[in-house]
Amino acid sequence: MRSAARRSPCPLACALDLFGDRWTLLLIRDLFLGKQRYDEFMSSPEGIATNILADRLKLLAEHGLVKRIPDKEDKRRFLYQLTPRGRSTRQFLLPMIRWGLAQCKGTRTMGGSFPEPGPEHEA
């Protein structure tokens, strides 16, 4: 979904245009786990390249899933936070996490707390 043109009106195709690469959902996971700064995303075990990270954060912001705010501690940097729309991804991420834990041998959660859905988190 980098442009206004869609491959088709299929909702699955449209969702995959945004979330179907190997990095976007991992960044959303990290945001749910409390990461906000560029260097925090870089410390994730998957080892995202800096150019990919910058591109995905920009994409998430363009689609209203993430907001970028100035870092009060360092005015040259920014913090990234999920918007209500971004937090709504929890609806499909939690089942994917549960499936991965049950079906992919040797997996474990990444530490931190991935919030369960609740009325205060609904978009």
C-alpha positions in Angstrom: 0.0 0.0 0.0 2.8 2.4 -0.8 0.6 4.2 -3.3 -3.1 4.9 -3.6 -3.4 2.1 -6.2 -4.5 -1.2 -4.9 -3.9 -4.6 -6.5 -7.6 -5.4 -6.0 -10.5 -4.5 -3.7 -9.9 -7.8 -1.7 -9.4 -6.9 2.0 -6.8 -9.6 2.4 -4.8 -8.3 -0.5 -5.0 -4.7 0.9 -3.9 -5.9 4.4 -1.0 -7.9 2.9 0.1 -4.8 0.9 0.7 -3.1 4.2 1.7 -6.0 6.6 3.0 -8.6 4.2 6.7 -8.0 4.4 9.0 -9.5 6.9 9.5 -6.4 9.1 6.3 -4.4 9.5 4.6 -6.7 12.0 7.9 -7.1 14.0 8.1 -3.3 14.4 4.5 -3.2 15.6 5.4 -6.0 18.0 8.3 -3.9 19.3 6.0 -0.9 19.7 3.6 -3.0 21.8 6.5 -4.1 23.9 7.4 -0.5 24.7 10.1 0.3 22.2 9.9 3.9 21.0 13.4 5.0 19.8 15.2 4.1 16.7 18.1 2.5 18.5 15.7 0.4 20.5 14.2 -1.0 17.3 17.7 -1.7 16.0 18.5 -3.8 19.1 15.8 -6.4 18.2 17.2 -9.8 17.6 16.0 -10.0 14.0 18.6 -7.4 12.9 16.7 -5.0 10.7 18.8 -2.7 8.4 18.7 1.0 9.1 17.3 1.9 5.7 14.5 -0.7 6.0 13.7 0.5 9.5 13.4 4.1 8.4 11.2 3.0 5.4 8.9 0.9 7.5 8.5 3.6 10.3 7.6 6.1 7.6 5.1 3.7 6.0 3.4 3.0 9.3 3.2 6.8 10.0 1.8 7.5 6.5 -0.9 4.9 7.1 -1.9 6.3 10.5 -0.6 3.3 12.5 2.3 5.1 14.2 2.8 8.7 15.3 6.2 10.3 15.4 6.8 12.8 18.2 9.9 14.8 19.1 12.0 13.3 21.9 12.0 15.7 24.8 15.4 14.3 25.9 17.0 14.9 22.5 15.3 17.4 20.2 17.2 15.9 17.2 15.4 12.6 17.6 11.9 11.2 17.5 9.8 8.7 19.5 7.4 6.4 17.8 4.1 5.4 19.3 1.1 3.3 18.1 -2.0 5.2 17.3 -5.4 3.8 18.1 -5.4 2.4 14.5 -2.0 0.8 15.2 -3.2 -0.7 18.4 -6.1 -2.3 16.6 -3.6 -4.7 15.0 -3.7 -6.5 18.3 -6.9 -8.2 17.0 -4.9 -10.3 14.6 -1.5 -10.3 16.2 -2.4 -12.1 19.4 -3.9 -15.1 17.6 -0.7 -15.2 15.4 1.5 -15.1 18.5 -0.6 -17.9 20.2 -0.4 -20.0 17.0 3.4 -19.5 16.8 3.9 -20.5 20.4 1.7 -23.7 19.9 2.9 -24.7 16.4 6.5 -23.5 16.1 8.8 -25.6 18.2 11.3 -23.6 20.3 9.5 -20.3 20.2 9.0 -18.0 23.2 7.6 -14.6 23.8 10.0 -11.7 23.6 9.6 -10.4 27.1 7.5 -7.5 28.1 3.8 -7.5 28.1 1.8 -7.7 24.9 -1.5 -6.2 26.1 -4.6 -8.2 25.8 -7.5 -6.5 24.1 -9.8 -4.5 26.3 -12.3 -1.6 26.0 -9.6 0.9 26.8 -7.5 -0.3 23.8 -10.2 -0.5 21.2 -9.8 1.7 18.1 
